[in-house]
Amino acid sequence: MKGQDISCKGPVPQDMLEILMNGIFAFAMTIIVKNNIPLPSGNVSEDIYFFIEFFLSIFFDGFSFIFTFVLLAIFYILAFEIMRHSISVDRIFVYLIFCFLLTIIFIPLSSLLWSISDAPVPYGLLFHANILACGLTLYCLWAYVQKSPGIILKGTSAAYMKNLSMRIGVFPLTALVGIIIDGNELSFGIIPIILLYLVPIIICIRNARDF
């Protein structure tokens, strides 16, 4: 009789949890396309300024789309690095994963919630708060995995654990800086969101290692 598949340990099979993560990220990435890439209207116009305005909006909205896509891609890679260094899951692991996926869904939904609010807070604060929650949840998940001998993959080096912790941790730290900056009337908007988050994105990419 064959032994039980290790991926089936815990309340949820690990491979099914990975499939769910793929679906949530695919859903979030689809939403950012809808939110950031405007479709041309059906009106016929010969006004050259109309076309210039439309293509300029495509350019800036496309840049925003690329930024959000890259941000989601980084979180996707970090999350799956954790999954690949986990040999099983338990209830706390599953709860943290679901909390993380909920924050991922709200990244592209933040702009929609902001636009329909009657008395919206500054969009930057909403976005920073979302990234802070996302980064902290993922950081807590990785900290839990590291302290769980029955979950973490045997042979995972201390150097790798420290490296991944650093790459995850730069995002909530950046979000906290963003909240401090945009929460002050004197410094509000002094650093654009895209420029601010380029720092953790570059740090994460440059320090990606296979140990």
Backbone as a printed PyTorch tensor [residue, N CA C, xyz], in Angstrom:
tensor([[[  0.8520,  -1.1980,   0.0000],
         [  0.0000,   0.0000,   0.0000],
         [  0.8800,   1.2380,   0.0000]],

        [[  0.5930,   2.1370,  -0.8620],
         [  1.3990,   3.3400,  -0.9770],
         [  1.1010,   4.2860,   0.1760]],

        [[  2.1280,   5.0420,   0.5800],
         [  1.9640,   6.0170,   1.6480],
         [  1.1200,   7.1890,   1.1860]],

        [[  0.6050,   7.9110,   2.1610],
         [ -0.2330,   9.0600,   1.8490],
         [  0.5950,  10.1500,   1.1980]],

        [[  0.0330,  10.7780,   0.1790],
         [  0.6990,  11.8980,  -0.4870],
         [  0.8690,  13.0330,   0.5070]],

        [[  2.1040,  13.5150,   0.6540],
         [  2.3980,  14.5490,   1.6480],
         [  1.6610,  15.8420,   1.3510]],

        [[  1.3310,  16.0810,   0.0600],
         [  0.6160,  17.3100,  -0.2950],
         [ -0.8280,  17.2940,   0.1820]],

        [[ -1.3260,  16.1160,   0.6240],
         [ -2.7110,  16.0080,   1.0890],
         [ -2.8250,  16.1870,   2.6020]],

        [[ -1.7030,  16.4190,   3.2720],
         [ -1.7470,  16.6610,   4.7080],
         [ -2.4010,  17.9970,   5.0000]],

        [[ -3.0880,  18.0690,   6.1540],
         [ -3.6920,  19.3250,   6.5460],
         [ -5.1390,  19.4260,   6.1140]],

        [[ -5.8050,  20.5500,   6.4720],
         [ -7.2270,  20.7100,   6.1630],
         [ -7.5220,  20.8860,   4.6800]],

        [[ -6.5450,  21.3730,   3.9180],
         [ -6.7140,  21.6050,   2.4800],
         [ -5.5020,  21.0270,   1.7600]],

        [[ -5.6920,  20.2480,   0.6930],
         [ -4.5400,  19.7620,  -0.0700],
         [ -3.6960,  20.9240,  -0.5790]],

        [[ -2.3960,  20.8120,  -0.4380],
         [ -1.5220,  21.9240,  -0.8040],
         [ -1.6090,  22.2610,  -2.2790]],

        [[ -1.7300,  21.2430,  -3.1290],
         [ -1.8020,  21.5280,  -4.5600],
         [ -3.0900,  22.2710,  -4.9200]],

        [[ -4.1930,  21.9690,  -4.2130],
         [ -5.4400,  22.6860,  -4.4670],
         [ -5.3380,  24.1320,  -3.9850]],

        [[ -4.5990,  24.3400,  -2.9050],
         [ -4.3890,  25.6990,  -2.4060],
         [ -3.5960,  26.5220,  -3.4210]],

        [[ -2.6280,  25.8940,  -4.0720],
         [ -1.8480,  26.5770,  -5.1060],
         [ -2.7160,  26.9100,  -6.3160]],

        [[ -3.6270,  26.0130,  -6.6610],
         [ -4.5410,  26.2800,  -7.7780],
         [ -5.4360,  27.4680,  -7.4480]],

        [[ -5.9250,  27.5250,  -6.2100],
         [ -6.7490,  28.6550,  -5.7850],
         [ -5.9560,  29.9590,  -5.8790]],

        [[ -4.6990,  29.9320,  -5.4470],
         [ -3.8520,  31.1250,  -5.5270],
         [ -3.6830,  31.5730,  -6.9690]],

        [[ -3.4620,  30.6270,  -7.8640],
         [ -3.3460,  30.9710,  -9.2910],
         [ -4.6120,  31.6680,  -9.7890]],

        [[ -5.7660,  31.1500,  -9.3850],
         [ -7.0260,  31.7220,  -9.8260],
         [ -7.2450,  33.1370,  -9.2930]],

        [[ -6.9070,  33.3530,  -8.0190],
         [ -7.0860,  34.6780,  -7.4100],
         [ -6.1760,  35.6940,  -8.0800]],

        [[ -4.9220,  35.3290,  -8.3120],
         [ -4.0000,  36.2550,  -8.9700],
         [ -4.4340,  36.5340, -10.4050]],

        [[ -4.9290,  35.5000, -11.1010],
         [ -5.4180,  35.7100, -12.4680],
         [ -6.6100,  36.6650, -12.4650]],

        [[ -7.4870,  36.5180, -11.4830],
         [ -8.6500,  37.4030, -11.3620],
         [ -8.2060,  38.8420, -11.1000]],

        [[ -7.2640,  39.0190, -10.1740],
         [ -6.7890,  40.3620,  -9.8410],
         [ -6.1050,  41.0170, -11.0350]],

        [[ -5.3130,  40.2420, -11.7810],
         [ -4.6130,  40.7990, -12.9430],
         [ -5.5900,  41.1430, -14.0670]],

        [[ -6.7000,  40.4190, -14.1350],
         [ -7.7240,  40.7400, -15.1310],
         [ -8.4180,  42.0530, -14.7800]],

        [[ -8.6580,  42.2630, -13.4830],
         [ -9.3230,  43.4890, -13.0440],
         [ -8.4760,  44.7140, -13.3590]],

        [[ -7.1560,  44.6150, -13.1940],
         [ -6.3230,  45.8000, -13.4470],
         [ -6.3340,  46.1760, -14.9250]],

        [[ -6.5370,  45.2070, -15.8070],
         [ -6.6790,  45.5270, -17.2280],
         [ -7.9450,  46.3390, -17.4410]],

        [[ -9.0370,  45.8940, -16.8420],
         [-10.3250,  46.5930, -17.0010],
         [-10.2840,  47.9840, -16.3740]],

        [[ -9.5920,  48.1060, -15.2390],
         [ -9.5590,  49.3840, -14.5270],
         [ -8.6350,  50.4050, -15.1780]],

        [[ -7.5750,  49.9420, -15.8450],
         [ -6.5290,  50.8630, -16.2970],
         [ -6.4510,  51.0660, -17.8030]],

        [[ -7.0280,  50.1850, -18.5870],
         [ -6.9470,  50.3240, -20.0480],
         [ -8.3080,  50.7330, -20.5910]],

        [[ -8.4980,  52.0140, -20.9380],
         [ -9.7970,  52.4640, -21.4330],
         [-10.0680,  51.9640, -22.8500]],

        [[-11.3210,  51.6650, -23.1250],
         [-11.7030,  51.2330, -24.4630],
         [-12.1450,  52.4480, -25.2730]],

        [[-11.8580,  52.4710, -26.5700],
         [-12.2950,  53.6110, -27.3940],
         [-13.8080,  53.6570, -27.4770]],

        [[-14.3520,  54.8680, -27.5320],
         [-15.8010,  55.0100, -27.6260],
         [-16.2470,  54.7350, -29.0560]],

        [[-17.5530,  54.5680, -29.2120],
         [-18.0930,  54.3040, -30.5420],
         [-18.3850,  55.5540, -31.3360]],

        [[-18.0710,  56.7140, -30.7590],
         [-18.3510,  57.9670, -31.4560],
         [-17.3040,  58.2490, -32.5340]],

        [[-17.7600,  58.7340, -33.6640],
         [-16.8530,  59.1010, -34.7530],
         [-16.4380,  60.5570, -34.5820]],

        [[-15.1570,  60.7890, -34.6130],
         [-14.6710,  62.1580, -34.4220],
         [-13.4760,  62.4030, -35.3290]],

        [[-13.4320,  63.6060, -35.9040],
         [-12.2900,  64.0030, -36.7270],
         [-11.4090,  65.0270, -36.0040]],

        [[-11.7060,  65.2510, -34.7320],
         [-10.9540,  66.2100, -33.9420],
         [ -9.6160,  65.5870, -33.5370]],

        [[ -8.5100,  66.1770, -34.0160],
         [ -7.1940,  65.6370, -33.7170],
         [ -6.8850,  65.6850, -32.2310]],

        [[ -7.4460,  66.6900, -31.5240],
         [ -7.1910,  66.8030, -30.0870],
         [ -7.8400,  65.6580, -29.3140]],

        [[ -8.9500,  65.1710, -29.8540],
         [ -9.6110,  64.0240, -29.2240],
         [ -8.6960,  62.7990, -29.2640]],

        [[ -8.0750,  62.5820, -30.4200],
         [ -7.1780,  61.4350, -30.5530],
         [ -5.9210,  61.5970, -29.6980]],

        [[ -5.3860,  62.8180, -29.6500],
         [ -4.2010,  63.0580, -28.8220],
         [ -4.5190,  62.7950, -27.3490]],

        [[ -5.6720,  63.3000, -26.9090],
         [ -6.0720,  63.0970, -25.5190],
         [ -6.2770,  61.6240, -25.2120]],

        [[ -6.8880,  60.9120, -26.1690],
         [ -7.1410,  59.4860, -25.9550],
         [ -5.8410,  58.6870, -25.8550]],

        [[ -4.9070,  58.9380, -26.7700],
         [ -3.6550,  58.1800, -26.7500],
         [ -2.7760,  58.5570, -25.5660]],

        [[ -2.8720,  59.7950, -25.1000],
         [ -2.1480,  60.1710, -23.8920],
         [ -2.7130,  59.4360, -22.6800]],

        [[ -4.0310,  59.3340, -22.6360],
         [ -4.6550,  58.5950, -21.5280],
         [ -4.2710,  57.1200, -21.5860]],

        [[ -4.1760,  56.5680, -22.8040],
         [ -3.7390,  55.1770, -22.9610],
         [ -2.3220,  55.0090, -22.4310]],

        [[ -1.4580,  55.9900, -22.7420],
         [ -0.0550,  55.9070, -22.3160],
         [  0.0580,  55.8940, -20.7940]],

        [[ -0.5760,  56.8760, -20.1350],
         [ -0.4530,  56.9750, -18.6770],
         [ -1.1870,  55.8440, -17.9640]],

        [[ -2.3560,  55.4760, -18.4820],
         [ -3.0830,  54.3620, -17.8820],
         [ -2.3420,  53.0480, -18.1010]],

        [[ -1.6990,  52.9250, -19.2640],
         [ -0.9080,  51.7300, -19.5250],
         [  0.2830,  51.6260, -18.5960]],

        [[  0.8900,  52.7570, -18.2890],
         [  2.0180,  52.7690, -17.3590],
         [  1.5600,  52.3510, -15.9670]],

        [[  0.3800,  52.8330, -15.5670],
         [ -0.1980,  52.4410, -14.2810],
         [ -0.5050,  50.9500, -14.2590]],

        [[ -0.9920,  50.4350, -15.4050],
         [ -1.2840,  49.0040, -15.5110],
         [ -0.0100,  48.1710, -15.3440]],

        [[  1.0610,  48.5760, -16.0000],
         [  2.3310,  47.8410, -15.9070],
         [  2.8320,  47.8320, -14.4700]],

        [[  2.7470,  48.9920, -13.7950],
         [  3.2000,  49.0790, -12.3990],
         [  2.4180,  48.1200, -11.5050]],

        [[  1.0850,  48.1430, -11.6210],
         [  0.2630,  47.2780, -10.7730],
         [  0.4830,  45.8080, -11.1080]],

        [[  0.6640,  45.5100, -12.3860],
         [  0.9150,  44.1330, -12.8130],
         [  2.2290,  43.6190, -12.2240]],

        [[  3.2730,  44.4340, -12.2970],
         [  4.5680,  44.0400, -11.7420],
         [  4.4710,  43.8300, -10.2340]],

        [[  3.7400,  44.7120,  -9.5650],
         [  3.5680,  44.5870,  -8.1190],
         [  2.8790,  43.2780,  -7.7600]],

        [[  1.8210,  42.9500,  -8.4830],
         [  1.1330,  41.6740,  -8.2510],
         [  2.0370,  40.4890,  -8.5840]],

        [[  2.8330,  40.6250,  -9.6470],
         [  3.7450,  39.5400, -10.0350],
         [  4.7800,  39.2780,  -8.9430]],

        [[  5.2810,  40.3500,  -8.3110],
         [  6.2520,  40.1930,  -7.2290],
         [  5.6230,  39.4460,  -6.0580]],

        [[  4.4140,  39.8380,  -5.6750],
         [  3.7280,  39.1610,  -4.5750],
         [  3.4310,  37.7020,  -4.9340]],

        [[  3.1220,  37.4530,  -6.1880],
         [  2.8710,  36.0830,  -6.6460],
         [  4.1200,  35.2180,  -6.4690]],

        [[  5.2560,  35.7440,  -6.8930],
         [  6.5160,  35.0020,  -6.7830],
         [  6.8750,  34.7550,  -5.3270]],

        [[  6.7270,  35.7920,  -4.4880],
         [  7.0500,  35.6470,  -3.0650],
         [  6.1560,  34.6040,  -2.3970]],

        [[  4.8640,  34.6430,  -2.7250],
         [  3.9320,  33.6890,  -2.1340],
         [  4.2660,  32.2620,  -2.5390]],

        [[  4.6310,  32.0790,  -3.8070],
         [  4.9370,  30.7170,  -4.2520],
         [  6.3140,  30.2520,  -3.7850]],

        [[  7.2060,  31.1680,  -3.4830],
         [  8.4570,  30.7600,  -2.8400],
         [  8.1610,  30.1540,  -1.4700]],

        [[  7.2130,  30.7500,  -0.7600],
         [  6.8100,  30.1960,   0.5300],
         [  6.1710,  28.8270,   0.3440]],

        [[  5.2900,  28.7040,  -0.6430],
         [  4.6340,  27.4260,  -0.8940],
         [  5.6330,  26.3430,  -1.2610]],

        [[  6.6400,  26.6890,  -2.0360],
         [  7.6290,  25.7030,  -2.4780],
         [  8.5700,  25.2750,  -1.3480]],

        [[  8.5960,  26.0460,  -0.2680],
         [  9.4220,  25.6750,   0.8810],
         [  8.5650,  25.2030,   2.0570]],

        [[  7.3350,  24.7810,   1.7260],
         [  6.4310,  24.2200,   2.7240],
         [  6.0410,  22.8210,   2.2760]],

        [[  6.2420,  21.8450,   3.1600],
         [  5.9460,  20.4580,   2.7840],
         [  4.5260,  20.0590,   3.1530]],

        [[  3.8500,  20.8760,   3.9630],
         [  2.4650,  20.6110,   4.3320],
         [  1.8370,  21.9150,   4.7990]],

        [[  0.5450,  21.8880,   5.0210],
         [ -0.1650,  23.0730,   5.5100],
         [ -1.0380,  22.6750,   6.6990]],

        [[ -1.2360,  23.6180,   7.6080],
         [ -2.1800,  23.4000,   8.6970],
         [ -3.2210,  24.5200,   8.6730]],

        [[ -4.0700,  24.5590,   9.6770],
         [ -5.1720,  25.5230,   9.6520],
         [ -4.6830,  26.9690,   9.7070]],

        [[ -3.6850,  27.2370,  10.5320],
         [ -3.1660,  28.6050,  10.6180],
         [ -2.5780,  29.0250,   9.2810]],

        [[ -1.8490,  28.1360,   8.6250],
         [ -1.2820,  28.3970,   7.3030],
         [ -2.3930,  28.7570,   6.3190]],

        [[ -3.4540,  27.9520,   6.3200],
         [ -4.5650,  28.1800,   5.3910],
         [ -5.2530,  29.5100,   5.6770]],

        [[ -5.4650,  29.8250,   6.9710],
         [ -6.1140,  31.0880,   7.3250],
         [ -5.2870,  32.2800,   6.8560]],

        [[ -3.9710,  32.2000,   7.0420],
         [ -3.0940,  33.2920,   6.6160],
         [ -3.0790,  33.4400,   5.1010]],

        [[ -3.1200,  32.3130,   4.3890],
         [ -3.1640,  32.3580,   2.9250],
         [ -4.4510,  33.0440,   2.4510]],

        [[ -5.5780,  32.7100,   3.0750],
         [ -6.8370,  33.3260,   2.6770],
         [ -6.8410,  34.8190,   2.9800]],

        [[ -6.2620,  35.2230,   4.1080],
         [ -6.1550,  36.6550,   4.4160],
         [ -5.2790,  37.3600,   3.3860]],

        [[ -4.1780,  36.7120,   3.0050],
         [ -3.2820,  37.2880,   2.0010],
         [ -3.9890,  37.4370,   0.6580]],

        [[ -4.7290,  36.4150,   0.2400],
         [ -5.4370,  36.4700,  -1.0420],
         [ -6.5190,  37.5470,  -1.0310]],

        [[ -7.1440,  37.7670,   0.1270],
         [ -8.1470,  38.8240,   0.2230],
         [ -7.5110,  40.1940,  -0.0030]],

        [[ -6.3300,  40.4080,   0.5760],
         [ -5.6430,  41.6860,   0.3690],
         [ -5.1950,  41.8470,  -1.0800]],

        [[ -4.8480,  40.7390,  -1.7360],
         [ -4.4570,  40.7910,  -3.1520],
         [ -5.6360,  41.2460,  -4.0130]],

        [[ -6.8280,  40.7210,  -3.7240],
         [ -8.0140,  41.1060,  -4.4870],
         [ -8.2840,  42.5960,  -4.3510]],

        [[ -8.0220,  43.1410,  -3.1730],
         [ -8.3350,  44.5470,  -2.9330],
         [ -7.3170,  45.5030,  -3.5440]],

        [[ -6.1810,  45.0150,  -4.0180],
         [ -5.2220,  45.9170,  -4.6690],
         [ -5.8330,  46.5660,  -5.9110]],

        [[ -6.3710,  45.7980,  -6.8690],
         [ -7.0070,  46.4580,  -8.0270],
         [ -8.3750,  47.0590,  -7.7080]],

        [[ -9.0160,  46.6050,  -6.6130],
         [-10.3340,  47.1290,  -6.2760],
         [-10.2570,  48.4410,  -5.5100]],

        [[ -9.0540,  48.8060,  -5.0400],
         [ -8.9190,  50.0290,  -4.2420],
         [ -9.3810,  51.2580,  -5.0110]],

        [[ -8.9910,  51.3380,  -6.2980],
         [ -9.3760,  52.5060,  -7.0990],
         [-10.8850,  52.5680,  -7.2920]],

        [[-11.5310,  51.4110,  -7.4480],
         [-12.9870,  51.3830,  -7.6230],
         [-13.6970,  51.8190,  -6.3450]],

        [[-13.2540,  51.2840,  -5.2070],
         [-13.8630,  51.6520,  -3.9330],
         [-13.6710,  53.1370,  -3.6430]],

        [[-12.5080,  53.6450,  -4.0320],
         [-12.2330,  55.0640,  -3.8150],
         [-13.1530,  55.9420,  -4.6670]],

        [[-13.3720,  55.5380,  -5.9140],
         [-14.1540,  56.3770,  -6.8380],
         [-15.6360,  56.4110,  -6.4830]],

        [[-16.1640,  55.3500,  -5.8570],
         [-17.5960,  55.3110,  -5.5440],
         [-17.8980,  55.7980,  -4.1340]],

        [[-16.8600,  56.1310,  -3.3810],
         [-17.0650,  56.6070,  -2.0170],
         [-17.5450,  58.0510,  -2.0300]],

        [[-18.4920,  58.3950,  -1.1420],
         [-19.0310,  59.7510,  -1.0660],
         [-18.0080,  60.7390,  -0.4970]],

        [[-17.2540,  60.2810,   0.4970],
         [-16.2270,  61.1380,   1.0990],
         [-14.9150,  60.3670,   1.1310]],

        [[-14.2990,  60.2170,  -0.0330],
         [-13.1280,  59.3410,  -0.1150],
         [-11.9160,  59.8940,   0.6180]],

        [[-11.1840,  58.9740,   1.2450],
         [ -9.8770,  59.3430,   1.7720],
         [ -8.9410,  59.4590,   0.5730]],

        [[ -7.8000,  60.1240,   0.7140],
         [ -6.8610,  60.1890,  -0.4110],
         [ -6.5230,  58.7870,  -0.9140]],

        [[ -6.5260,  58.6150,  -2.2410],
         [ -6.3080,  57.2870,  -2.8240],
         [ -4.9750,  56.6900,  -2.3800]],

        [[ -3.9430,  57.5520,  -2.2440],
         [ -2.6430,  57.0510,  -1.8370],
         [ -2.6960,  56.3410,  -0.5030]],

        [[ -3.4400,  56.8990,   0.4600],
         [ -3.5550,  56.2770,   1.7790],
         [ -4.2450,  54.9260,   1.6910]],

        [[ -5.2730,  54.8410,   0.8670],
         [ -5.9810,  53.5720,   0.6800],
         [ -5.0660,  52.5210,   0.0620]],

        [[ -4.2850,  52.9290,  -0.9300],
         [ -3.3660,  52.0040,  -1.5920],
         [ -2.2580,  51.5640,  -0.6310]],

        [[ -1.6760,  52.5060,   0.1030],
         [ -0.6180,  52.1660,   1.0550],
         [ -1.1240,  51.2070,   2.1360]],

        [[ -2.3340,  51.4700,   2.6260],
         [ -2.9080,  50.6050,   3.6590],
         [ -3.1130,  49.1910,   3.1310]],

        [[ -3.4960,  49.0830,   1.8820],
         [ -3.7020,  47.7740,   1.2590],
         [ -2.3840,  47.0110,   1.1260]],

        [[ -1.3450,  47.7030,   0.6650],
         [ -0.0330,  47.0580,   0.5320],
         [  0.5340,  46.7020,   1.8990]],

        [[  0.2860,  47.5500,   2.8950],
         [  0.7470,  47.2600,   4.2540],
         [  0.1110,  45.9710,   4.7670]],

        [[ -1.2050,  45.8390,   4.5900],
         [ -1.9040,  44.6290,   5.0270],
         [ -1.4250,  43.4060,   4.2610]],

        [[ -1.2140,  43.5700,   2.9630],
         [ -0.7540,  42.4680,   2.1180],
         [  0.6400,  42.0070,   2.5420]],

        [[  1.5660,  42.9620,   2.7040],
         [  2.9290,  42.6220,   3.0730],
         [  3.0280,  42.0230,   4.4590]],

        [[  2.2850,  42.5780,   5.4300],
         [  2.3300,  42.0590,   6.7940],
         [  1.7590,  40.6420,   6.8750]],

        [[  0.6870,  40.3960,   6.1310],
         [  0.0940,  39.0480,   6.1280],
         [  1.0700,  38.0300,   5.5530]],

        [[  1.7190,  38.3840,   4.4590],
         [  2.6840,  37.4690,   3.8470],
         [  3.8980,  37.2770,   4.7520]],

        [[  4.3240,  38.3470,   5.4100],
         [  5.4690,  38.2610,   6.3300],
         [  5.1280,  37.3510,   7.5210]],

        [[  3.9120,  37.4880,   8.0480],
         [  3.4830,  36.6300,   9.1570],
         [  3.4170,  35.1710,   8.7180]],

        [[  2.9670,  34.9320,   7.4960],
         [  2.9130,  33.5620,   6.9740],
         [  4.3090,  32.9570,   6.9050]],

        [[  5.2670,  33.7010,   6.3680],
         [  6.6250,  33.1820,   6.2500],
         [  7.2560,  32.9970,   7.6300]],

        [[  6.9960,  33.9050,   8.5650],
         [  7.5150,  33.7580,   9.9290],
         [  6.9370,  32.5070,  10.5870]],

        [[  5.6670,  32.2400,  10.3260],
         [  5.0350,  31.0420,  10.8890],
         [  5.6370,  29.7690,  10.2950]],

        [[  5.8590,  29.7880,   8.9880],
         [  6.4520,  28.6200,   8.3260],
         [  7.8460,  28.3410,   8.8800]],

        [[  8.6380,  29.3910,   9.0750],
         [  9.9950,  29.2190,   9.5850],
         [ 10.0150,  28.5860,  10.9740]],

        [[  9.0070,  28.8960,  11.7910],
         [  8.9670,  28.3990,  13.1670],
         [  8.2170,  27.0810,  13.3020]],

        [[  7.8140,  26.5000,  12.1710],
         [  7.0500,  25.2500,  12.1960],
         [  7.8580,  24.1330,  11.5540]],

        [[  8.5490,  23.3150,  12.3490],
         [  9.3800,  22.2300,  11.8010],
         [  8.5960,  21.2470,  10.9280]],

        [[  7.3030,  21.0970,  11.2080],
         [  6.5060,  20.1670,  10.4200],
         [  6.0530,  20.7310,   9.0910]],

        [[  6.2830,  22.0200,   8.8630],
         [  5.8410,  22.6590,   7.6260],
         [  7.0060,  23.0230,   6.7140]],

        [[  8.0300,  23.6370,   7.2700],
         [  9.1140,  24.1300,   6.4300],
         [  9.9140,  22.9860,   5.8210]],

        [[ 10.3240,  23.1580,   4.5920],
         [ 11.0900,  22.1420,   3.8760],
         [ 12.4390,  21.9320,   4.5470]],

        [[ 12.7550,  20.6990,   4.8500],
         [ 14.0270,  20.4010,   5.4920],
         [ 15.1790,  20.7560,   4.5520]],

        [[ 16.2130,  21.3540,   5.1120],
         [ 17.3610,  21.7570,   4.3040],
         [ 17.3010,  23.1950,   3.8430]],

        [[ 16.1950,  23.9030,   4.1620],
         [ 16.1170,  25.3250,   3.8050],
         [ 17.1540,  26.0870,   4.6200]],

        [[ 18.0410,  26.7580,   3.9460],
         [ 19.1580,  27.4170,   4.6260],
         [ 18.7200,  28.6720,   5.3670]],

        [[ 19.4800,  29.0050,   6.3900],
         [ 19.2060,  30.2220,   7.1550],
         [ 19.3830,  31.4590,   6.2890]],

        [[ 20.3370,  31.3900,   5.3490],
         [ 20.5770,  32.5240,   4.4510],
         [ 19.3570,  32.7740,   3.5720]],

        [[ 18.7480,  31.7060,   3.0860],
         [ 17.5590,  31.8680,   2.2490],
         [ 16.4000,  32.4270,   3.0640]],

        [[ 16.2030,  31.9080,   4.2780],
         [ 15.1040,  32.3860,   5.1140],
         [ 15.2550,  33.8750,   5.4060]],

        [[ 16.4830,  34.3070,   5.6740],
         [ 16.7350,  35.7240,   5.9390],
         [ 16.5050,  36.5590,   4.6840]],

        [[ 16.9440,  36.0320,   3.5430],
         [ 16.7920,  36.7470,   2.2800],
         [ 15.3220,  36.9490,   1.9280]],

        [[ 14.5210,  35.8790,   2.0520],
         [ 13.1030,  35.9800,   1.7180],
         [ 12.3790,  36.9010,   2.6970]],

        [[ 12.7460,  36.8430,   3.9600],
         [ 12.1450,  37.7360,   4.9560],
         [ 12.4060,  39.1920,   4.5970]],

        [[ 13.6300,  39.4760,   4.1380],
         [ 13.9810,  40.8450,   3.7580],
         [ 13.1820,  41.2990,   2.5440]],

        [[ 13.0680,  40.4190,   1.5430],
         [ 12.3590,  40.7900,   0.3180],
         [ 10.8650,  41.0130,   0.5540]],

        [[ 10.2970,  40.2610,   1.4960],
         [  8.8900,  40.4720,   1.8390],
         [  8.7350,  41.7310,   2.6870]],

        [[  9.6500,  41.9100,   3.6400],
         [  9.5320,  42.9930,   4.6030],
         [  9.6470,  44.3860,   4.0230]],

        [[ 10.3220,  44.5470,   2.8740],
         [ 10.4870,  45.8980,   2.3180],
         [  9.1540,  46.4890,   1.8540]],

        [[  8.1790,  45.6460,   1.5470],
         [  6.8940,  46.1690,   1.0640],
         [  6.0640,  46.8070,   2.1780]],

        [[  5.8330,  46.1320,   3.3200],
         [  5.1010,  46.8320,   4.3810],
         [  5.8550,  48.0390,   4.9270]],

        [[  7.1840,  47.9960,   4.9230],
         [  7.9570,  49.1500,   5.3760],
         [  7.7520,  50.3430,   4.4360]],

        [[  7.7720,  50.0640,   3.1240],
         [  7.5290,  51.1250,   2.1420],
         [  6.1170,  51.6730,   2.2680]],

        [[  5.1570,  50.7850,   2.4900],
         [  3.7710,  51.2210,   2.6540],
         [  3.6200,  52.1160,   3.8820]],

        [[  4.3350,  51.7730,   4.9540],
         [  4.2920,  52.5870,   6.1680],
         [  4.8690,  53.9790,   5.9100]],

        [[  5.9660,  54.0330,   5.1600],
         [  6.5480,  55.3250,   4.7780],
         [  5.5480,  56.1200,   3.9460]],

        [[  4.8600,  55.4410,   3.0250],
         [  3.8660,  56.1030,   2.1860],
         [  2.7160,  56.6690,   3.0020]],

        [[  2.2750,  55.9380,   4.0240],
         [  1.1910,  56.4230,   4.8800],
         [  1.6370,  57.6670,   5.6500]],

        [[  2.8710,  57.6510,   6.1390],
         [  3.3970,  58.8060,   6.8740],
         [  3.4870,  60.0300,   5.9560]],

        [[  3.9710,  59.8020,   4.7300],
         [  4.1300,  60.9240,   3.7880],
         [  2.7780,  61.4750,   3.3380]],

        [[  1.8950,  60.5830,   2.8820],
         [  0.6110,  61.0320,   2.3500],
         [ -0.3970,  61.3750,   3.4340]],

        [[ -0.0980,  60.9980,   4.6790],
         [ -0.9870,  61.3350,   5.7820],
         [ -0.7330,  62.7120,   6.3560]],

        [[  0.3190,  63.3610,   5.8560],
         [  0.6650,  64.7030,   6.3110],
         [  0.3310,  65.7030,   5.2080]],

        [[ -0.3760,  66.7670,   5.5690],
         [ -0.7740,  67.7520,   4.5690],
         [  0.4280,  68.4150,   3.8950]],

        [[  1.5110,  68.5790,   4.6360],
         [  2.6850,  69.2490,   4.0810],
         [  3.4270,  68.3900,   3.0700]],

        [[  3.4280,  67.0770,   3.3000],
         [  4.1910,  66.1860,   2.4150],
         [  3.3080,  65.3400,   1.5150]],

        [[  1.9850,  65.5700,   1.5590],
         [  1.0700,  64.7420,   0.7660],
         [  1.4200,  64.7840,  -0.7220]],

        [[  1.5800,  63.5970,  -1.3160],
         [  1.8270,  63.4870,  -2.7490],
         [  3.2130,  63.9210,  -3.1940]],

        [[  4.1200,  64.1630,  -2.2450],
         [  5.4510,  64.6390,  -2.6240],
         [  6.2280,  63.5800,  -3.4010]],

        [[  5.9460,  62.3100,  -3.1070],
         [  6.5660,  61.2010,  -3.8540],
         [  5.4530,  60.4170,  -4.5350]],

        [[  5.4320,  60.3670,  -5.8710],
         [  4.4000,  59.5770,  -6.5660],
         [  4.4390,  58.1080,  -6.1400]],

        [[  3.2730,  57.4880,  -6.1290],
         [  3.1630,  56.0960,  -5.6860],
         [  4.0800,  55.1800,  -6.4860]],

        [[  4.1130,  55.3650,  -7.8020],
         [  4.9220,  54.4890,  -8.6520],
         [  6.3990,  54.6130,  -8.3060]],

        [[  6.8820,  55.8290,  -8.1110],
         [  8.2950,  56.0200,  -7.7690],
         [  8.6060,  55.4470,  -6.3940]],

        [[  7.6900,  55.6060,  -5.4540],
         [  7.9220,  55.0930,  -4.1000],
         [  8.0660,  53.5780,  -4.0990]],

        [[  7.2040,  52.8880,  -4.8330],
         [  7.2260,  51.4250,  -4.8060],
         [  8.2290,  50.8160,  -5.7870]],

        [[  8.8560,  51.6570,  -6.5900],
         [  9.9650,  51.1410,  -7.3990],
         [ 11.1180,  50.6880,  -6.5160]],

        [[ 11.2540,  51.3100,  -5.3550],
         [ 12.3500,  50.9600,  -4.4340],
         [ 12.2410,  49.5050,  -3.9640]],

        [[ 11.1080,  49.0710,  -3.3520],
         [ 11.0320,  47.6630,  -2.9420],
         [ 11.0160,  46.6880,  -4.1160]],

        [[ 10.4550,  47.1130,  -5.2540],
         [ 10.4410,  46.2240,  -6.4190],
         [ 11.8680,  45.9410,  -6.8860]],

        [[ 12.6910,  46.9900,  -6.9840],
         [ 14.0840,  46.8200,  -7.4170],
         [ 14.8610,  46.0080,  -6.3920]],

        [[ 14.6610,  46.2990,  -5.1050],
         [ 15.3490,  45.5520,  -4.0400],
         [ 14.9860,  44.0750,  -4.1320]],

        [[ 13.6990,  43.7940,  -4.3350],
         [ 13.2300,  42.4090,  -4.3990],
         [ 13.8220,  41.6700,  -5.5840]],

        [[ 13.8720,  42.3300,  -6.7270],
         [ 14.4020,  41.6920,  -7.9400],
         [ 15.9140,  41.4680,  -7.8400]],

        [[ 16.6230,  42.4830,  -7.3700],
         [ 18.0800,  42.3990,  -7.2800],
         [ 18.5560,  41.3750,  -6.2550]],

        [[ 17.7590,  41.1430,  -5.2250],
         [ 18.1780,  40.2420,  -4.1700],
         [ 17.5510,  38.8480,  -4.2820]],

        [[ 16.8610,  38.5830,  -5.3710],
         [ 16.2970,  37.2430,  -5.5690],
         [ 17.4280,  36.2340,  -5.7350]],

        [[ 17.4050,  35.2070,  -4.9330],
         [ 18.4900,  34.2060,  -4.9490],
         [ 17.8840,  32.8010,  -4.8350]],

        [[ 18.6180,  31.8390,  -5.3820],
         [ 18.2940,  30.4250,  -5.1950],
         [ 19.3570,  29.8280,  -4.2780]],

        [[ 18.9620,  29.4740,  -3.0720],
         [ 19.9210,  28.9300,  -2.1170],
         [ 19.7760,  27.4170,  -2.0510]]])
